[in-house]
């Protein structure tokens, strides 16, 4: 049976809402035209494909199934476990937990230990890992060849999966040949080929090696980095949903109505901007922790506590980050309200709300879209910073910020433990870079001045 958290419901609601908006936009020609410009951009299509890949992983991690695992004799255990679909897919690297640190693709531990050999003599050696490289008889001589062989096999597996998907798409589409496909569809296909190849390599190497090493408790770092994708997406999207209605409504009202309305709204965002955001977030998180500690019956599991803290963090970030977009929309609305077409609409007796809806809002949407995507990138980075100073997500929640926070002490070790920090950086860099590139293409497509 399914067992969803609050953020899981919000993730699915967001996916359904965006799908409905895309369906409605496809029926309107003035909205189809800018998106056609985005589809003609190679950078836009590639970055969107990468973003959708991250979203797909996040949705898999939000689909949680509660079940009773089978025992060795075939009977079902009494203890119920809750795993996401992503956890089930990543079972080979999720369950292979070593004792402590190990480097990427290593077959021995990272620190020497005192061991007793078969003859009873004690030796100070690097211990052999329990899972990584356990299938090799002579790891020192066979490991490099085995890694290359499995990597090539994984690339081939990814290519075959990509080819099967391509054939399936061509079968159900109107264009019966790959040459007849559009430029955007070919760019998507090439991007998916790279993604499938990387996924195939991980699927081939993951059960036999720790591709990105292990952490202090022996957990696979690649598993942690992939699980952190959902946290980054939730922080970026849900916070934006909280911030966006407030910023748009107050920004348009301040710029269009002016007078005392403008004064009140300016006072609100000036006062809020003058308070350090970190202090507000820290105070709110501490209050939430006190509330959860005083009401343990409402949060019976670690997942419930971590999910509630993540949801509260999204709300707090949304309530404290709307001021920048509000100020930007106010300035743009002040300019638009003096345009000839707005003045003509007012002279003809068109209502104020109608003017805001038909003339002002469409001409500021390019600012909204570029700000939303850039804020998404900033919020993903903000989560890392907040978790680094222990006021972000719960320590039990997988996130890139917690990985970086844990790496603080590891970077001071001798020898240095560098791979958890590098893994968090690679995944965060890929998500933020794709979002920024896509935002730049969308801004050019939806800016009315660019289209004239």
C-alpha positions as CSV (number, residue, x, y, z in Angstrom):
1,X,0.0,0.0,0.0
2,X,1.1,3.6,-0.6
3,X,2.3,5.7,2.3
4,X,2.8,9.3,1.3
5,X,4.1,12.3,3.3
6,X,2.8,15.8,3.1
7,X,5.6,16.9,0.7
8,X,4.8,13.8,-1.5
9,X,1.2,15.0,-1.9
10,X,2.4,18.5,-2.8
11,X,4.9,17.1,-5.3
12,X,2.2,15.1,-7.1
13,X,-0.2,18.1,-7.0
14,X,2.6,20.3,-8.5
15,X,3.2,17.8,-11.3
16,X,-0.5,17.5,-12.1
17,X,-0.9,21.3,-12.0
18,X,2.0,22.0,-14.3
19,X,0.7,19.3,-16.7
20,X,-2.7,21.0,-16.8
21,X,-1.1,24.4,-17.4
22,X,0.9,23.0,-20.3
23,X,-2.3,21.5,-21.8
24,X,-4.1,24.8,-21.5
25,X,-1.1,26.7,-23.0
26,X,-1.0,24.3,-26.0
27,X,-4.5,25.6,-26.9
28,X,-3.5,29.2,-27.0
29,X,-1.5,30.5,-30.0
30,X,0.1,33.4,-28.2
31,X,1.6,31.0,-25.6
32,X,2.6,28.4,-28.1
33,X,4.7,30.8,-30.1
34,X,7.2,31.6,-27.3
35,X,7.5,27.9,-26.4
36,X,8.2,27.2,-30.1
37,X,11.1,29.6,-29.8
38,X,12.4,27.6,-26.7
39,X,12.1,24.3,-28.6
40,X,14.2,25.7,-31.5
41,X,17.0,26.4,-29.0
42,X,19.5,23.6,-28.5
43,X,20.5,24.9,-25.1
44,X,16.8,25.2,-24.0
45,X,15.9,21.7,-25.1
46,X,19.0,20.1,-23.6
47,X,18.6,21.9,-20.2
48,X,14.9,21.2,-20.1
49,X,15.6,17.5,-20.7
50,X,18.1,17.4,-17.8
51,X,15.6,19.2,-15.6
52,X,12.9,16.7,-16.4
53,X,15.3,13.9,-15.6
54,X,15.8,15.3,-12.1
55,X,12.0,15.8,-11.8
56,X,11.5,12.2,-12.8
57,X,13.9,11.0,-10.1
58,X,12.2,13.2,-7.5
59,X,8.8,11.8,-8.4
60,X,10.1,8.2,-8.1
61,X,11.5,9.1,-4.6
62,X,8.1,10.6,-3.6
63,X,6.2,7.4,-4.4
64,X,6.4,5.5,-1.2
65,X,5.2,1.9,-0.7
66,X,4.6,0.3,2.7
67,X,5.1,-3.4,2.8
68,X,6.2,-6.3,5.0
69,X,9.5,-7.8,3.8
70,X,9.8,-11.6,3.2
71,X,11.9,-13.6,5.7
72,X,14.4,-16.3,4.6
73,X,11.8,-19.0,5.1
74,X,9.3,-17.3,2.8
75,X,7.1,-15.9,5.6
76,X,6.4,-12.2,6.0
77,X,8.0,-10.3,8.8
78,X,6.0,-8.4,11.4
79,X,7.8,-5.2,10.9
80,X,6.5,-2.9,8.2
81,X,9.0,-1.0,6.0
82,X,8.3,2.1,3.9
83,X,10.4,2.5,0.8
84,X,10.1,4.7,-2.2
85,X,10.2,3.4,-5.8
86,X,13.6,5.0,-6.1
87,X,14.8,3.0,-3.0
88,X,13.7,-0.2,-4.6
89,X,15.4,0.7,-7.9
90,X,18.6,1.5,-6.0
91,X,18.5,-1.6,-3.8
92,X,22.0,-2.9,-4.9
93,X,23.7,0.3,-3.7
94,X,21.3,1.0,-0.9
95,X,21.9,-2.2,1.0
96,X,25.6,-2.6,0.5
97,X,26.9,-0.8,3.5
98,X,30.5,-1.1,4.5
99,X,32.2,-0.4,7.8
100,X,33.5,3.1,7.2
101,X,35.2,5.3,4.5
102,X,36.3,3.9,1.2
103,X,37.4,5.8,-1.9
104,X,35.5,5.7,-5.3
105,X,36.0,2.3,-6.9
106,X,38.2,1.1,-4.1
107,X,38.2,-2.5,-2.9
108,X,39.9,-1.7,0.5
109,X,39.1,0.6,3.3
110,X,40.5,4.1,3.4
111,X,42.4,3.7,6.7
112,X,44.7,0.9,7.9
113,X,43.5,-1.4,10.6
114,X,45.2,-4.0,12.7
115,X,44.2,-7.4,11.4
116,X,45.2,-11.0,12.3
117,X,46.0,-13.2,9.3
118,X,45.5,-17.0,9.0
119,X,48.9,-17.7,10.6
120,X,47.9,-15.6,13.7
121,X,50.3,-12.8,12.9
122,X,49.1,-9.2,13.3
123,X,49.4,-6.8,10.3
124,X,48.7,-3.2,9.9
125,X,46.9,-3.2,6.5
126,X,44.0,-1.7,4.5
127,X,41.1,-4.1,5.2
128,X,39.2,-5.6,2.3
129,X,35.7,-4.2,1.8
130,X,32.7,-6.5,2.3
131,X,30.9,-5.7,-1.0
132,X,33.1,-3.6,-3.3
133,X,35.3,-5.9,-5.4
134,X,34.2,-9.0,-3.5
135,X,33.6,-10.8,-6.8
136,X,37.3,-10.5,-7.8
137,X,39.8,-13.2,-6.8
138,X,42.8,-10.9,-7.3
139,X,41.5,-7.3,-7.0
140,X,44.9,-5.6,-7.4
141,X,45.4,-7.1,-10.9
142,X,41.8,-7.6,-12.2
143,X,40.0,-4.5,-10.9
144,X,40.9,-2.1,-13.6
145,X,40.0,-4.5,-16.4
146,X,36.8,-5.4,-14.7
147,X,35.7,-1.8,-14.3
148,X,36.4,-1.0,-17.9
149,X,34.5,-4.1,-19.0
150,X,31.5,-3.4,-16.8
151,X,31.5,0.3,-17.9
152,X,31.4,-0.7,-21.6
153,X,28.6,-3.2,-20.9
154,X,26.7,-0.5,-19.0
155,X,27.0,1.9,-21.9
156,X,25.8,-0.7,-24.3
157,X,22.9,-1.5,-22.0
158,X,22.0,2.2,-21.8
159,X,22.2,2.4,-25.6
160,X,19.9,-0.6,-26.1
161,X,17.3,0.9,-23.7
162,X,17.5,4.2,-25.5
163,X,17.1,2.5,-28.8
164,X,14.1,0.6,-27.6
165,X,12.5,3.8,-26.4
166,X,13.3,5.5,-29.7
167,X,11.7,2.7,-31.7
168,X,8.7,2.8,-29.4
169,X,8.3,6.6,-29.9
170,X,8.7,6.3,-33.7
171,X,6.1,3.5,-33.7
172,X,3.4,5.6,-32.0
173,X,4.3,8.9,-33.7
174,X,3.4,10.2,-37.2
175,X,7.0,10.5,-38.4
176,X,8.1,7.0,-39.2
177,X,11.8,7.8,-39.6
178,X,14.3,9.5,-37.4
179,X,15.3,11.8,-40.2
180,X,11.8,13.2,-40.3
181,X,11.9,14.3,-36.6
182,X,12.3,18.0,-35.7
183,X,15.4,19.6,-34.4
184,X,14.1,19.7,-30.9
185,X,13.2,16.0,-30.9
186,X,16.6,15.1,-32.1
187,X,18.2,17.2,-29.4
188,X,16.1,15.4,-26.8
189,X,17.1,12.1,-28.3
190,X,20.8,12.9,-28.1
191,X,20.5,14.2,-24.5
192,X,18.6,11.1,-23.5
193,X,21.3,8.9,-25.1
194,X,23.9,10.5,-22.8
195,X,21.6,10.1,-19.7
196,X,20.8,6.5,-20.5
197,X,24.5,5.7,-21.0
198,X,25.4,7.2,-17.7
199,X,22.5,5.4,-16.0
200,X,23.6,2.1,-17.7
201,X,27.1,2.5,-16.3
202,X,25.8,3.1,-12.8
203,X,23.5,0.1,-13.1
204,X,26.4,-2.1,-14.3
205,X,29.0,-0.9,-11.8
206,X,26.8,-0.1,-8.8
207,X,26.3,-3.7,-7.6
208,X,30.0,-4.4,-7.6
209,X,31.7,-1.1,-6.7
210,X,31.0,2.1,-4.7
211,X,31.2,4.4,-7.7
212,X,31.5,7.6,-5.5
213,X,32.9,5.8,-2.4
214,X,31.3,5.5,1.0
215,X,30.9,7.9,4.0
216,X,31.8,7.6,7.7
217,X,29.2,4.9,8.4
218,X,29.9,3.0,5.2
219,X,26.8,4.2,3.2
220,X,27.2,4.6,-0.5
221,X,27.8,8.3,-1.4
222,X,26.2,7.9,-4.8
223,X,23.0,6.7,-3.1
224,X,23.0,9.8,-0.9
225,X,23.5,12.2,-3.8
226,X,20.7,10.7,-5.8
227,X,18.3,10.7,-2.8
228,X,19.1,14.4,-2.2
229,X,17.6,15.3,-5.6
230,X,14.1,15.2,-4.1
231,X,15.0,17.5,-1.3
232,X,16.5,20.1,-3.7
233,X,13.4,20.0,-6.0
234,X,11.0,20.3,-3.0
235,X,12.9,23.3,-1.6
236,X,13.0,25.0,-5.0
237,X,9.5,24.4,-6.2
238,X,7.3,24.5,-3.1
239,X,9.1,27.6,-1.8
240,X,8.4,29.3,-5.2
241,X,4.7,28.3,-5.0
242,X,4.5,30.1,-1.6
243,X,6.4,33.2,-2.7
244,X,4.9,33.7,-6.2
245,X,1.3,34.7,-5.4
246,X,2.4,37.2,-2.7
247,X,5.0,38.8,-4.9
248,X,2.8,39.1,-8.0
249,X,-0.3,40.4,-6.2
250,X,1.5,43.0,-4.1
251,X,3.9,44.0,-6.9
252,X,1.2,44.7,-9.4
253,X,-1.0,46.5,-6.8
254,X,1.8,48.7,-5.6
255,X,2.8,49.8,-9.1
256,X,-0.7,50.2,-10.5
257,X,-2.8,51.8,-7.7
258,X,0.1,53.8,-6.2
259,X,-0.9,56.2,-3.4
260,X,-1.5,54.7,0.1
261,X,-1.5,51.2,-1.4
262,X,2.0,51.6,-2.7
263,X,3.1,53.1,0.6
264,X,1.8,50.2,2.7
265,X,3.3,47.6,0.4
266,X,6.7,49.4,0.3
267,X,6.7,49.6,4.1
268,X,6.0,45.8,4.2
269,X,8.8,44.7,2.0
270,X,11.3,47.3,3.2
271,X,10.8,46.2,6.8
272,X,11.0,42.5,5.9
273,X,14.1,43.1,3.8
274,X,15.8,44.9,6.6
275,X,15.7,41.9,8.9
276,X,18.4,39.3,8.2
277,X,16.8,36.3,6.6
278,X,19.0,33.8,8.4
279,X,17.7,35.1,11.8
280,X,14.1,34.7,10.7
281,X,14.7,31.2,9.4
282,X,16.6,30.2,12.4
283,X,14.0,31.5,14.8
284,X,11.2,29.8,12.9
285,X,13.0,26.5,12.7
286,X,13.8,26.5,16.4
287,X,10.1,27.2,17.2
288,X,9.2,24.3,15.0
289,X,11.6,22.0,16.7
290,X,10.2,23.0,20.1
291,X,6.7,22.3,18.9
292,X,7.6,18.9,17.5
293,X,9.4,18.0,20.8
294,X,6.3,19.0,22.8
295,X,4.0,17.0,20.5
296,X,5.7,13.7,19.9
297,X,2.4,11.9,19.2
298,X,2.0,13.9,16.0
299,X,5.4,12.8,14.6
300,X,5.7,9.1,15.3
301,X,8.5,8.4,12.8
302,X,11.8,10.0,11.8
303,X,10.4,10.4,8.3
304,X,7.4,12.4,9.6
305,X,9.7,14.7,11.6
306,X,12.0,15.3,8.7
307,X,9.2,15.9,6.3
308,X,7.4,18.4,8.5
309,X,10.7,20.3,9.0
310,X,11.2,20.3,5.2
311,X,7.7,21.6,4.7
312,X,8.1,24.4,7.3
313,X,11.4,25.4,5.8
314,X,9.8,25.8,2.4
315,X,7.0,28.0,3.9
316,X,9.5,30.1,5.8
317,X,11.8,30.6,2.8
318,X,8.7,31.5,0.7
319,X,7.4,34.1,3.2
320,X,10.9,35.7,3.4
321,X,12.0,35.7,-0.3
322,X,9.1,37.4,-2.1
323,X,10.4,41.0,-1.6
324,X,12.9,41.0,-4.5
325,X,10.3,39.9,-7.1
326,X,7.7,42.3,-5.6
327,X,10.1,45.3,-6.0
328,X,10.9,44.3,-9.5
329,X,7.3,43.9,-10.6
330,X,6.3,47.2,-8.9
331,X,9.0,49.1,-11.0
332,X,7.9,47.4,-14.2
333,X,4.2,48.1,-13.5
334,X,4.9,51.8,-12.9
335,X,6.3,51.9,-16.4
336,X,3.6,49.9,-18.1
337,X,0.7,51.8,-16.5
338,X,1.8,54.9,-18.4
339,X,1.9,53.1,-21.8
340,X,-0.5,54.3,-24.5
341,X,-2.5,51.1,-24.7
342,X,-3.1,51.1,-20.9
343,X,-4.1,54.8,-21.0
344,X,-6.5,54.1,-23.9
345,X,-8.1,51.2,-22.0
346,X,-8.7,53.4,-19.0
347,X,-10.2,56.1,-21.2
348,X,-12.6,53.5,-22.7
349,X,-13.8,52.6,-19.2
350,X,-12.2,49.2,-18.8
351,X,-12.0,48.2,-15.1
352,X,-8.8,48.3,-13.2
353,X,-8.7,44.5,-12.5
354,X,-9.4,43.8,-16.2
355,X,-6.5,46.1,-17.2
356,X,-4.2,44.3,-14.7
357,X,-5.2,40.9,-16.1
358,X,-5.2,41.6,-19.8
359,X,-2.5,44.3,-20.2
360,X,-0.2,44.5,-17.2
361,X,0.3,40.8,-16.1
362,X,1.1,39.4,-19.6
363,X,3.8,42.1,-20.0
364,X,5.6,41.2,-16.8
365,X,5.4,37.4,-17.1
366,X,8.8,37.3,-18.6
367,X,10.2,38.8,-15.5
368,X,8.2,36.4,-13.3
369,X,9.5,33.4,-15.3
370,X,13.1,34.3,-15.3
371,X,13.0,35.2,-11.6
372,X,11.2,32.0,-10.7
373,X,13.8,29.8,-12.3
374,X,16.7,31.9,-11.0
375,X,15.1,31.8,-7.5
376,X,14.8,28.0,-7.9
377,X,18.6,27.8,-8.4
378,X,19.2,30.2,-5.5
379,X,16.9,28.2,-3.2
380,X,18.7,25.0,-4.0
381,X,22.0,26.7,-3.0
382,X,20.3,28.3,0.1
383,X,19.3,24.8,1.4
384,X,22.9,23.8,1.2
385,X,24.0,26.9,3.1
386,X,21.3,26.6,5.8
387,X,22.0,22.9,6.3
388,X,25.7,23.7,6.6
389,X,24.9,25.9,9.6
390,X,22.4,23.4,11.0
391,X,19.2,25.4,10.5
392,X,18.2,23.7,7.2
393,X,16.5,20.3,6.7
394,X,16.5,17.6,9.4
395,X,19.9,15.8,9.8
396,X,18.1,12.5,9.0
397,X,16.9,13.9,5.6
398,X,19.1,13.2,2.6
399,X,20.2,16.6,1.1
400,X,23.3,18.0,-0.6
401,X,23.5,20.6,2.3
402,X,23.8,17.8,4.9
403,X,26.4,16.1,2.7
404,X,28.4,19.3,2.6
405,X,27.9,19.9,6.4
406,X,29.1,16.4,7.1
407,X,32.2,17.0,4.9
408,X,33.4,19.8,7.1
409,X,35.2,17.5,9.5
410,X,36.1,15.1,6.8
411,X,38.0,17.8,4.9
412,X,40.2,18.2,8.0
413,X,41.2,14.5,8.1
414,X,44.6,13.2,7.1
415,X,44.3,11.8,4.5
416,X,41.5,14.0,3.3
417,X,38.0,12.6,2.6
418,X,37.0,14.6,-0.5
419,X,34.5,12.5,-2.4
420,X,31.2,13.3,-0.4
421,X,31.8,17.0,-1.1
422,X,32.6,16.5,-4.8
423,X,29.5,14.3,-5.2
424,X,27.2,16.9,-3.7
425,X,28.9,19.6,-5.9
426,X,28.5,17.6,-9.1
427,X,24.8,16.9,-8.7
428,X,24.0,20.4,-7.4
429,X,26.0,22.0,-10.2
430,X,24.2,19.9,-12.9
431,X,20.7,20.9,-11.5
432,X,21.5,24.6,-11.0
433,X,23.3,25.0,-14.3
434,X,20.4,23.4,-16.2
435,X,17.9,25.6,-14.5
436,X,19.9,28.8,-15.2
437,X,20.4,27.9,-18.9
438,X,16.7,27.1,-19.3
439,X,15.8,30.4,-17.5
440,X,17.9,32.4,-19.9
441,X,16.2,30.8,-23.0
442,X,12.8,31.3,-21.5
443,X,13.4,34.9,-20.8
444,X,14.4,35.6,-24.4
445,X,11.4,33.8,-25.7
446,X,8.8,35.5,-23.4
447,X,10.3,39.0,-23.4
448,X,7.9,41.2,-25.5
449,X,10.8,43.5,-26.5
450,X,12.8,40.6,-27.9
451,X,9.8,39.5,-30.0
452,X,9.2,42.9,-31.6
